[in-house]
Amino acid sequence: MARFAANLTYLFTEYPMLQRFAAAKRAGFQGVEILFPYDLPVKELTQAAKASGLDFVLMNAPPPNWAGGPRGFAAQPENQPRFRSDFDRAVRVATALSVQHVHVMAGNAAGPAARKVLVENLKWAAARAPRLSLTIEPINTKDLPGYFLSDFDLAADILAQVDAPNVGLQFDAFQAQMIHGDALACWQKHASWVRHVQIADFPGRHEPYAGDIDFPTFFSALDQSGYTGWVGAEYTPLTSTDAGLRWLKRA
């Protein structure tokens, strides 16, 4: 059975970041994600996680400027040196926080050169941090116009080309529904590549069971496939986080 992690970038925003760990624990989560945990001292984040008894499951790399900055550089040939230097910083933070998965963001790019450098960078990163689990995530181009990795089939092709045991797929049910129109069919096609799952309903990216995705069937499919990893709750609550958590008990 999968374990659930609260994405603290999206959830419990009624509280300051360091207080969100305890709120997630009270709500019944077993782990946490933070997209870009670079603005707070590592020591304080580590203490908050340990005090709550929650695992630190996921963060993003490299560390872009969250307030309107670019979303990664891994597929940008002109930014290969920047990607690699920033990746090293991300690894230092991930190691200090005992993060299990690091999502490597491709950034905005297009064409064969972008694919080539993304594969090169992922192979380099896998060798650079062999004990760290790295993920790539397709993201729809409506929310991130120009984002290179915008298709799950493309992601699977790239993973096959990278062929590294510590690089896998980050499967976001909202993104799968948005990009391919059927999150369940997309899961069934690509489950073998998946290292981490995230959930939000479609079309509003709100709580599960609030939209078009059949989450009872989706969660059953996770179990039937033998997936025992984390499921990160990465959604925007309709009202407050606590008011919308009936889905967690149901799941």
C-alpha positions as CSV (number, residue, x, y, z in Angstrom):
1,M,0.0,0.0,0.0
2,A,1.2,3.5,-0.9
3,R,2.1,6.1,1.7
4,F,0.8,9.6,1.5
5,A,3.0,12.8,1.7
6,A,1.8,16.4,2.0
7,N,3.3,18.8,-0.4
8,L,3.9,21.7,1.9
9,T,4.3,24.2,-0.9
10,Y,0.6,23.7,-1.6
11,L,-0.9,22.5,1.6
12,F,-1.3,24.0,5.1
13,T,-0.3,27.4,3.7
14,E,-2.4,28.8,6.6
15,Y,0.7,28.2,8.7
16,P,4.3,29.4,8.3
17,M,6.4,26.7,6.5
18,L,8.1,25.3,9.6
19,Q,4.7,24.8,11.3
20,R,3.3,22.9,8.3
21,F,5.2,19.8,9.3
22,A,3.2,19.4,12.5
23,A,0.0,20.2,10.7
24,A,0.6,17.5,8.2
25,K,1.4,15.0,10.9
26,R,-1.9,15.8,12.7
27,A,-3.8,15.3,9.5
28,G,-2.5,11.8,9.1
29,F,0.3,12.2,6.5
30,Q,3.5,10.2,6.8
31,G,5.8,12.3,4.7
32,V,6.2,15.7,3.1
33,E,7.4,17.3,-0.1
34,I,8.6,20.9,-0.6
35,L,9.2,22.0,-4.2
36,F,12.1,24.4,-3.5
37,P,13.4,24.2,0.1
38,Y,16.2,26.6,-0.5
39,D,15.1,29.7,1.2
40,L,15.0,28.3,4.8
41,P,18.0,27.1,6.7
42,V,18.5,23.3,6.3
43,K,19.0,22.9,10.0
44,E,15.5,24.3,10.8
45,L,13.8,22.2,8.1
46,T,15.6,19.1,9.4
47,Q,14.5,19.8,12.9
48,A,10.9,20.4,11.9
49,A,10.8,17.2,9.9
50,K,12.4,15.1,12.8
51,A,10.1,16.7,15.4
52,S,7.1,15.8,13.4
53,G,8.3,12.2,12.7
54,L,7.7,12.7,8.9
55,D,9.9,11.6,6.1
56,F,11.2,14.2,3.7
57,V,10.2,12.6,0.4
58,L,10.7,15.1,-2.5
59,M,12.2,18.3,-3.6
60,N,13.0,19.9,-7.0
61,A,16.3,20.7,-8.7
62,P,17.9,22.8,-9.7
63,P,17.0,25.7,-7.4
64,P,15.3,28.3,-9.7
65,N,13.7,31.5,-8.5
66,W,10.2,30.3,-7.5
67,A,8.7,33.8,-7.8
68,G,8.5,33.8,-11.6
69,G,11.9,32.4,-12.5
70,P,12.7,29.7,-15.0
71,R,11.7,26.1,-14.1
72,G,14.9,24.2,-14.6
73,F,17.7,24.1,-17.2
74,A,18.3,20.3,-17.8
75,A,17.1,20.5,-21.4
76,Q,18.7,23.8,-22.3
77,P,22.0,23.3,-24.2
78,E,23.2,26.9,-23.4
79,N,22.7,26.3,-19.7
80,Q,24.4,23.0,-19.2
81,P,27.2,24.5,-17.0
82,R,24.5,26.3,-14.9
83,F,22.5,23.1,-14.6
84,R,25.4,21.1,-13.3
85,S,26.6,23.7,-10.8
86,D,23.1,24.2,-9.5
87,F,22.5,20.4,-9.4
88,D,25.5,20.1,-7.1
89,R,23.9,22.6,-4.7
90,A,20.6,20.7,-4.9
91,V,22.4,17.4,-4.0
92,R,24.0,19.1,-1.0
93,V,20.6,20.3,0.3
94,A,18.9,17.0,-0.5
95,T,21.6,15.0,1.4
96,A,21.4,17.3,4.4
97,L,17.6,16.9,4.5
98,S,17.7,13.1,3.8
99,V,15.4,13.7,0.8
100,Q,14.4,10.5,-1.0
101,H,13.6,11.8,-4.5
102,V,14.9,14.9,-6.4
103,H,12.8,16.0,-9.3
104,V,15.1,17.2,-12.1
105,M,13.3,19.9,-14.0
106,A,13.9,20.1,-17.8
107,G,13.0,23.8,-18.4
108,N,11.8,25.5,-21.5
109,A,13.4,24.1,-24.7
110,A,12.5,22.4,-28.0
111,G,14.1,20.2,-30.7
112,P,16.7,17.4,-30.9
113,A,19.4,19.5,-29.2
114,A,17.3,19.8,-26.1
115,R,16.6,16.1,-26.0
116,K,20.3,15.3,-26.4
117,V,21.4,17.6,-23.6
118,L,18.6,16.4,-21.3
119,V,19.8,12.8,-21.8
120,E,23.4,13.9,-21.2
121,N,22.6,15.8,-18.1
122,L,20.5,13.0,-16.6
123,K,23.3,10.5,-17.2
124,W,25.8,12.9,-15.7
125,A,23.5,13.6,-12.7
126,A,22.8,9.8,-12.1
127,A,26.5,9.2,-12.0
128,R,27.2,12.3,-9.9
129,A,24.6,11.3,-7.2
130,P,24.4,7.5,-7.5
131,R,22.7,7.1,-4.1
132,L,20.0,9.6,-4.8
133,S,16.7,8.8,-6.6
134,L,16.2,11.3,-9.4
135,T,12.9,11.7,-11.2
136,I,11.6,13.5,-14.3
137,E,8.0,14.7,-14.6
138,P,6.0,15.6,-17.7
139,I,4.3,19.0,-17.2
140,N,1.6,20.4,-19.5
141,T,2.4,23.4,-21.7
142,K,-0.8,25.2,-20.7
143,D,0.5,25.7,-17.2
144,L,4.2,26.0,-18.3
145,P,4.3,27.2,-21.9
146,G,7.3,25.9,-23.7
147,Y,8.3,23.3,-21.2
148,F,10.3,20.6,-23.0
149,L,9.2,17.5,-21.1
150,S,5.4,17.7,-21.8
151,D,4.5,14.1,-22.8
152,F,4.7,10.8,-20.9
153,D,5.7,8.8,-23.9
154,L,8.6,11.2,-24.4
155,A,9.6,10.8,-20.8
156,A,9.6,7.0,-21.1
157,D,11.8,7.2,-24.3
158,I,14.2,9.4,-22.5
159,L,14.4,7.2,-19.4
160,A,15.1,4.2,-21.7
161,Q,17.9,6.2,-23.3
162,V,19.4,7.3,-20.0
163,D,19.2,3.7,-18.7
164,A,20.2,4.6,-15.1
165,P,18.9,2.6,-12.1
166,N,18.5,5.8,-10.0
167,V,16.5,7.8,-12.6
168,G,12.7,7.2,-13.0
169,L,9.4,8.7,-13.7
170,Q,7.5,11.1,-11.5
171,F,3.8,10.4,-12.3
172,D,1.4,13.2,-11.5
173,A,-2.2,12.1,-12.1
174,F,-3.3,15.7,-12.9
175,Q,-0.6,16.1,-15.5
176,A,-1.4,12.7,-17.0
177,Q,-5.1,13.6,-17.3
178,M,-4.3,17.1,-18.7
179,I,-1.8,15.9,-21.3
180,H,-3.2,12.5,-22.3
181,G,-6.9,12.7,-21.3
182,D,-6.8,9.5,-19.2
183,A,-4.7,9.3,-16.1
184,L,-5.5,5.6,-15.5
185,A,-4.6,4.5,-19.0
186,C,-1.4,6.5,-18.7
187,W,-0.5,4.8,-15.5
188,Q,-1.1,1.4,-16.9
189,K,1.2,2.2,-19.8
190,H,4.0,3.7,-17.8
191,A,3.8,2.2,-14.3
192,S,7.1,0.3,-14.7
193,W,9.0,3.6,-14.9
194,V,7.4,5.2,-11.9
195,R,9.4,6.1,-8.8
196,H,7.1,8.6,-7.3
197,V,3.4,9.5,-7.6
198,Q,1.6,12.8,-7.1
199,I,-2.1,13.5,-7.1
200,A,-4.6,16.3,-7.7
201,D,-7.9,16.2,-9.4
202,F,-8.8,17.5,-12.8
203,P,-9.6,20.1,-14.1
204,G,-9.2,22.4,-11.0
205,R,-6.1,20.8,-9.5
206,H,-8.0,20.5,-6.2
207,E,-8.5,17.7,-3.8
208,P,-8.9,14.1,-5.0
209,Y,-12.6,13.1,-5.5
210,A,-13.5,16.6,-6.4
211,G,-13.2,16.3,-10.2
212,D,-13.0,14.0,-13.2
213,I,-10.3,11.5,-12.2
214,D,-11.6,8.2,-10.9
215,F,-9.4,8.0,-7.8
216,P,-10.8,4.8,-6.2
217,T,-9.9,3.0,-9.4
218,F,-6.6,4.8,-9.7
219,F,-5.6,3.9,-6.1
220,S,-6.7,0.3,-6.8
221,A,-4.5,0.3,-9.9
222,L,-1.5,1.5,-7.8
223,D,-2.0,-1.4,-5.4
224,Q,-2.6,-4.0,-8.2
225,S,0.6,-2.9,-9.9
226,G,2.6,-3.5,-6.7
227,Y,3.5,0.2,-6.2
228,T,4.6,0.7,-2.6
229,G,6.2,4.1,-2.9
230,W,4.9,7.5,-1.9
231,V,1.9,9.4,-3.2
232,G,2.4,13.1,-2.8
233,A,-0.7,15.4,-2.4
234,E,0.2,18.3,-4.6
235,Y,-3.0,20.3,-5.0
236,T,-4.6,23.6,-4.3
237,P,-7.3,23.2,-1.6
238,L,-10.7,24.5,-2.5
239,T,-10.9,26.2,0.9
240,S,-8.6,25.3,3.8
241,T,-6.4,22.3,3.8
242,D,-8.0,20.7,6.8
243,A,-11.5,21.2,5.4
244,G,-10.7,19.2,2.3
245,L,-8.9,16.2,3.8
246,R,-11.9,13.7,3.8
247,W,-10.2,12.2,0.7
248,L,-7.2,11.1,2.8
249,K,-9.3,9.0,5.2
250,R,-11.2,7.5,2.2
251,A,-8.0,6.6,0.4
